[in-house]
Amino acid sequence: MKSGTIKKLVSDRGFGFITAEDGSEVFFHLSALDPSVRFEQLAGGERVSFELETSLKGPRASRVRIV
């Protein structure tokens, strides 16, 4: 698993971006959250862990969890 911090949340659209430890920016959708996490729990700057998967639009996070 990779780790990073929540960079930005777009609450009304249900997605956000994570800044990974290597400095890359990764997209995530609320459907990619671990079942133990609700989108409303997330806040900017919060530490998270995630898995990286490939999509048609590039890398995206899955199984996003609060650390």
Summary of the structure (lengths in Angstrom):
residues: 67
radius of gyration: 10.4
end to end distance: 11.5
largest distance: 28.1
contacts: 177
relative contact order: 0.31
helix: 9%
strand: 58%
